[in-house]
Amino acid sequence: MNNKRGQGLSTNAIILIVLGVVVLVILIAGFTIGWSSISSYLSSNNVNTIVKACSTACSTDDVYGYCSIDRKLVDAEKKEFTETCAEFSINADYEKYGIQACSAIDCPSVSEEEPAEG
């Protein structure tokens, strides 16, 4: 008698099947619970997005967008801050994020904070 064995799956085929199942699960989850819920797991921070949004608001003289809209900044350490572009630009605590002050826009409700006397 000959000892005949069936041809098994190759390692490449198994890896492709596993990757296909993972992609399928991500697609199903994205379409059922929403992509915004999943994006928080995929991106670590949005600092560049906030810097660009504030720069755009300044360059287009968008007073409302620069002075009034609260923007949620999430840094690499997952710390969340919600402020306007004007607040981000004048507060020394946010200096490391590189949001520049806009000389073309004068926000009426935002003023330079004076150091506390003590």
PENOR-V69531 format. One record per residue. N is the residue number from 0. PSI is psi in degrees with one decimal (none if undefined). D_LAST is the distance of its C-alpha to the last C-alpha in Angstrom with 2 decimals. Layout:
BEGIN
n:psi:d_last
N:PSI:D_LAST
N:PSI:D_LAST
END
This chain:
BEGIN
n:psi:d_last
0:138.8:96.83
1:142.7:94.16
2:92.0:90.59
3:131.9:88.95
4:148.6:85.27
5:151.9:83.38
6:126.4:81.07
7:170.1:77.45
8:139.4:74.38
9:162.8:73.00
10:-39.1:69.44
11:-41.0:68.61
12:-40.0:69.89
13:-43.2:67.83
14:-43.4:64.62
15:-37.7:65.35
16:-44.8:66.06
17:-45.4:62.76
18:-40.0:60.82
19:-41.3:62.73
20:-40.7:61.86
21:-45.3:58.12
22:-40.9:58.16
23:-41.9:60.14
24:-42.4:57.66
25:-42.2:54.72
26:-44.1:56.69
27:-44.8:57.65
28:-40.7:54.10
29:-41.4:52.79
30:-24.1:55.34
31:-44.4:55.14
32:-7.6:51.42
33:141.6:50.18
34:-27.9:48.95
35:-31.3:45.33
36:-33.5:45.21
37:-30.6:46.60
38:-25.5:44.54
39:-25.7:41.38
40:-23.1:43.25
41:-34.3:44.49
42:142.8:41.44
43:-32.1:38.34
44:166.1:35.91
45:27.0:35.92
46:-46.4:33.39
47:-36.7:36.16
48:-43.6:37.36
49:-40.9:34.00
50:-44.4:33.57
51:-40.3:37.11
52:-42.5:36.71
53:-38.9:33.64
54:-40.6:35.43
55:-42.8:38.51
56:-38.6:36.70
57:-47.6:35.27
58:-23.1:38.62
59:9.8:40.51
60:40.1:38.11
61:88.5:37.66
62:-45.1:34.83
63:-46.1:35.20
64:-33.0:35.33
65:-38.8:32.30
66:-25.4:30.03
67:-31.1:31.24
68:123.3:32.89
69:131.6:30.83
70:136.7:31.76
71:110.6:31.64
72:128.2:30.76
73:118.4:31.95
74:-177.7:31.18
75:-22.6:33.34
76:11.8:31.55
77:21.2:32.44
78:136.6:28.85
79:134.5:29.05
80:136.3:26.73
81:111.2:27.75
82:171.8:26.36
83:167.1:28.01
84:-38.8:28.78
85:-43.5:26.34
86:-42.4:23.43
87:-35.6:24.69
88:-27.6:24.92
89:-18.5:21.45
90:124.7:19.29
91:-23.9:18.54
92:-25.4:19.31
93:7.8:22.87
94:-34.5:23.42
95:-15.2:25.76
96:-15.2:28.22
97:28.1:29.04
98:115.5:28.96
99:146.5:29.08
100:147.9:27.70
101:112.4:30.58
102:-18.1:30.94
103:-16.8:33.99
104:130.0:32.26
105:106.8:29.64
106:123.1:28.27
107:-31.6:27.54
108:-6.2:25.23
109:126.8:23.11
110:159.4:20.62
111:130.1:18.32
112:132.1:14.99
113:144.3:12.17
114:143.3:9.14
115:139.2:6.27
116:138.3:3.71
117:none:0.00
END
